[in-house]
Amino acid sequence: MKLNERSVAHYATCDSPTDHAGFLRKRVERHHHHGHHGTSYQRRWFVLKGNLLFYFEERESREPVGLVVLEGCTVELCEAAEEFAFAIRFDDAGAKAYVLVADGQAAMEAWVKALSRASFDYMRLVVRELEKQLEEACTNLAACRKSPRRSSSGRKRHLSNPALPPVQEKPHVLENGYSTWGSGPDRDGGHTKPPPLPPRRRSATGSSVPALQESPVSPETACFAKLHHWYGQEIAVLRQEWQERQKRGHP
């Protein structure tokens, strides 16, 4: 592969985004002779841009002293005397291998992760996986659009069976001023029946007045209509007792 040296040097130092950067110690192994130290370690400033790994003598250097094209290679941890060491090895038998040493565990893991994702081969795998997921999503969406929608309206469900009465979509207003969602037309006249009268009890004055039902906090009075009806009974009882006292001449 032929690279324009001036263009590469400009790309290394321009304001284009950097994928990863930091100091590493570097040495080169030749012919994949593991354990053979071809060169001594050199501390260099590394900059990763895309699939190009540049290294400089110092962080402030204006031109790189070397370049590694991260194609046809693998990034792996390696056994070395130095801690936090990893290597870039190429598939070609005569290619050089770069042994790099980070300053710590976190830095080593970050470099291995960044370098492993830098090649176009990795990007192709990612694109294929995303295309597969997109195709599956489009297939599922098309299947959902073709399948009949389940209606939440009871009225539509009853259209398939004319014998069933339609489910009300609005509450019926009853004679006592409140409404319930569970009320519907009865089978006899097709009109809503008024709520049943509460049981009657004997008051202290001897009159027969409606007795109060159970407390609205009970499980049987969970809806607003029952609460409204329960609290209305107390007013009705007091009003009836007052009317009976008025009839007997007792204010």
C-alpha positions as CSV (number, residue, x, y, z in Angstrom):
1,M,0.0,0.0,0.0
2,K,1.4,3.4,-1.0
3,L,0.6,6.4,1.2
4,N,1.3,10.0,0.5
5,E,3.7,10.9,3.3
6,R,2.8,14.6,3.4
7,S,-1.0,13.9,3.5
8,V,-0.6,11.3,6.2
9,A,1.5,13.7,8.3
10,H,-1.1,16.4,7.9
11,Y,-3.9,14.0,8.8
12,A,-2.0,12.9,12.0
13,T,-1.8,16.5,13.4
14,C,-5.0,18.1,12.0
15,D,-8.1,18.9,14.0
16,S,-9.9,15.7,12.9
17,P,-11.5,13.7,15.7
18,T,-9.2,11.4,17.6
19,D,-10.5,7.9,18.7
20,H,-7.9,7.4,21.3
21,A,-4.6,8.8,22.5
22,G,-2.0,8.3,25.2
23,F,1.5,7.3,26.1
24,L,2.6,3.7,25.5
25,R,5.9,1.9,25.5
26,K,6.7,0.2,22.2
27,R,9.0,-2.4,20.9
28,V,9.0,-4.4,17.6
29,E,9.2,-8.2,17.1
30,R,10.2,-9.5,13.7
31,H,9.1,-12.8,12.1
32,H,6.8,-13.6,15.1
33,H,9.6,-15.0,17.2
34,H,7.8,-14.8,20.5
35,G,10.2,-14.0,23.3
36,H,12.8,-12.6,21.0
37,H,13.3,-8.9,21.8
38,G,14.2,-7.3,18.5
39,T,14.3,-3.8,19.8
40,S,14.2,-2.2,23.2
41,Y,11.2,-0.4,24.6
42,Q,10.6,3.3,23.5
43,R,8.1,5.5,25.1
44,R,5.9,7.2,22.4
45,W,2.8,9.3,22.2
46,F,0.2,7.3,20.3
47,V,-2.8,8.7,18.4
48,L,-5.6,6.6,16.9
49,K,-7.7,8.0,14.0
50,G,-9.9,5.5,12.3
51,N,-7.8,2.5,11.3
52,L,-4.5,4.5,11.4
53,L,-2.3,4.4,14.6
54,F,0.2,7.2,14.6
55,Y,3.1,7.5,17.2
56,F,5.2,10.5,18.0
57,E,8.4,11.0,19.9
58,E,6.6,13.5,22.2
59,R,3.1,14.7,22.7
60,E,4.0,18.1,21.3
61,S,5.8,16.7,18.2
62,R,4.5,18.1,14.9
63,E,5.1,15.0,12.8
64,P,4.7,11.3,13.5
65,V,7.7,9.0,13.5
66,G,5.7,6.0,12.6
67,L,2.4,4.6,11.4
68,V,0.6,1.3,11.9
69,V,-2.3,0.5,9.5
70,L,-4.7,-1.6,11.5
71,E,-5.9,-4.0,8.7
72,G,-5.4,-7.7,8.6
73,C,-4.2,-7.8,12.2
74,T,-5.3,-9.0,15.6
75,V,-5.0,-7.2,19.0
76,E,-4.3,-9.6,21.9
77,L,-2.8,-9.7,25.3
78,C,0.6,-11.2,25.4
79,E,3.0,-12.7,27.9
80,A,5.8,-10.4,28.6
81,A,8.1,-9.5,31.5
82,E,6.4,-6.1,31.6
83,E,2.9,-5.8,33.1
84,F,0.0,-4.5,31.1
85,A,1.4,-5.6,27.8
86,F,-0.5,-6.4,24.6
87,A,0.5,-6.9,21.0
88,I,-0.7,-6.0,17.4
89,R,0.1,-9.0,15.2
90,F,-0.5,-9.3,11.4
91,D,-1.5,-12.3,9.4
92,D,1.5,-12.1,7.0
93,A,4.3,-14.5,8.1
94,G,7.0,-11.9,7.6
95,A,5.2,-8.9,9.1
96,K,6.3,-7.1,12.2
97,A,4.5,-7.4,15.5
98,Y,4.2,-4.4,17.8
99,V,4.4,-5.1,21.5
100,L,2.9,-2.2,23.5
101,V,2.9,-1.6,27.3
102,A,0.3,0.6,29.0
103,D,0.8,2.4,32.3
104,G,-2.0,0.5,34.0
105,Q,-4.9,-2.0,33.8
106,A,-7.5,0.5,32.8
107,A,-5.3,2.1,30.1
108,M,-4.5,-1.3,28.7
109,E,-8.1,-2.4,28.5
110,A,-9.1,0.9,26.8
111,W,-6.4,0.6,24.2
112,V,-7.2,-3.0,23.4
113,K,-10.9,-2.2,23.0
114,A,-10.2,0.9,20.8
115,L,-7.7,-0.9,18.6
116,S,-9.9,-4.0,18.1
117,R,-12.7,-1.8,16.8
118,A,-10.6,0.3,14.4
119,S,-10.4,-1.9,11.3
120,F,-12.7,-1.9,8.4
121,D,-13.3,-5.6,8.9
122,Y,-14.8,-4.9,12.3
123,M,-16.9,-2.0,10.8
124,R,-18.2,-4.4,8.2
125,L,-19.3,-6.9,10.8
126,V,-21.1,-4.1,12.7
127,V,-22.9,-2.8,9.6
128,R,-24.0,-6.4,8.7
129,E,-25.4,-6.9,12.2
130,L,-27.2,-3.6,12.1
131,E,-28.6,-4.4,8.6
132,K,-29.9,-7.7,10.0
133,Q,-31.6,-6.0,12.9
134,L,-33.2,-3.4,10.7
135,E,-34.5,-6.1,8.3
136,E,-36.0,-8.1,11.3
137,A,-37.6,-4.9,12.6
138,C,-39.1,-4.0,9.2
139,T,-40.5,-7.6,8.9
140,N,-42.1,-7.5,12.3
141,L,-43.6,-4.1,11.6
142,A,-45.1,-5.3,8.3
143,A,-46.5,-8.4,10.1
144,C,-48.1,-6.1,12.7
145,R,-49.7,-3.9,10.1
146,K,-51.2,-7.0,8.3
147,S,-52.6,-8.6,11.4
148,P,-56.1,-7.6,12.4
149,R,-56.2,-5.1,15.2
150,R,-58.0,-6.1,18.4
151,S,-60.5,-3.5,19.3
152,S,-60.9,-2.4,22.8
153,S,-64.5,-1.4,22.3
154,G,-67.1,-3.8,23.5
155,R,-69.6,-2.3,21.0
156,K,-67.5,-3.5,18.0
157,R,-67.2,-7.0,19.5
158,H,-70.9,-7.2,19.9
159,L,-71.5,-6.5,16.2
160,S,-70.5,-10.1,15.5
161,N,-73.3,-11.3,17.8
162,P,-76.5,-9.2,17.4
163,A,-78.1,-11.0,20.3
164,L,-75.9,-9.3,22.8
165,P,-76.7,-5.7,23.8
166,P,-74.2,-3.0,22.9
167,V,-71.8,-2.0,25.6
168,Q,-72.3,1.6,26.6
169,E,-69.6,4.1,25.8
170,K,-71.0,6.9,28.0
171,P,-72.5,6.6,31.6
172,H,-76.2,6.6,32.1
173,V,-77.6,9.5,34.2
174,L,-79.9,8.1,36.8
175,E,-82.8,9.8,38.6
176,N,-81.0,10.5,41.8
177,G,-78.4,12.6,40.0
178,Y,-75.4,10.3,39.8
179,S,-74.2,8.0,37.2
180,T,-72.3,4.7,36.9
181,W,-70.3,3.1,34.1
182,G,-71.5,-0.4,34.9
183,S,-75.2,0.4,34.4
184,G,-76.8,-0.6,31.2
185,P,-80.3,-1.3,29.7
186,D,-82.2,-4.1,31.3
187,R,-83.7,-6.9,29.3
188,D,-87.3,-5.9,30.0
189,G,-87.8,-2.3,28.9
190,G,-84.5,-1.4,27.6
191,H,-84.2,1.4,30.2
192,T,-81.9,1.7,33.1
193,K,-83.5,0.8,36.5
194,P,-83.0,3.1,39.4
195,P,-80.7,1.8,42.2
196,P,-82.3,-0.4,44.8
197,L,-83.5,1.4,48.0
198,P,-81.3,0.8,51.1
199,P,-82.6,-1.4,53.9
200,R,-84.8,0.3,56.4
201,R,-84.3,0.6,60.1
202,R,-86.2,2.0,63.1
203,S,-84.9,5.3,64.4
204,A,-85.0,6.4,68.0
205,T,-88.2,8.4,67.4
206,G,-90.0,5.3,66.1
207,S,-90.1,6.4,62.5
208,S,-89.1,4.1,59.7
209,V,-86.1,5.6,57.9
210,P,-83.5,4.1,55.5
211,A,-80.6,2.6,57.3
212,L,-77.1,3.6,56.3
213,Q,-75.1,1.0,54.4
214,E,-71.6,-0.1,55.0
215,S,-68.7,2.3,55.0
216,P,-67.4,3.6,51.6
217,V,-63.9,2.3,52.4
218,S,-65.1,-1.3,52.2
219,P,-64.0,-3.3,49.1
220,E,-67.6,-3.3,47.8
221,T,-67.7,0.5,47.4
222,A,-64.6,1.0,45.2
223,C,-66.3,3.2,42.5
224,F,-67.3,6.8,42.7
225,A,-71.0,6.1,42.2
226,K,-71.2,4.0,45.3
227,L,-69.4,6.6,47.4
228,H,-71.7,9.2,46.1
229,H,-74.8,7.1,46.9
230,W,-73.5,6.2,50.4
231,Y,-72.8,9.8,51.5
232,G,-76.2,10.9,50.1
233,Q,-78.1,8.5,52.4
234,E,-77.1,10.4,55.6
235,I,-78.6,13.6,54.2
236,A,-81.7,11.7,53.2
237,V,-82.1,10.2,56.7
238,L,-81.7,13.6,58.4
239,R,-84.2,15.2,56.0
240,Q,-86.8,12.5,56.6
241,E,-86.5,12.7,60.4
242,W,-86.8,16.5,60.2
243,Q,-90.0,16.2,58.1
244,E,-91.6,13.7,60.6
245,R,-90.8,16.0,63.5
246,Q,-92.4,18.9,61.6
247,K,-95.6,16.8,61.1
248,R,-95.8,16.0,64.8
249,G,-95.3,19.6,65.7
250,H,-91.9,19.2,67.2
251,P,-89.3,21.5,65.7
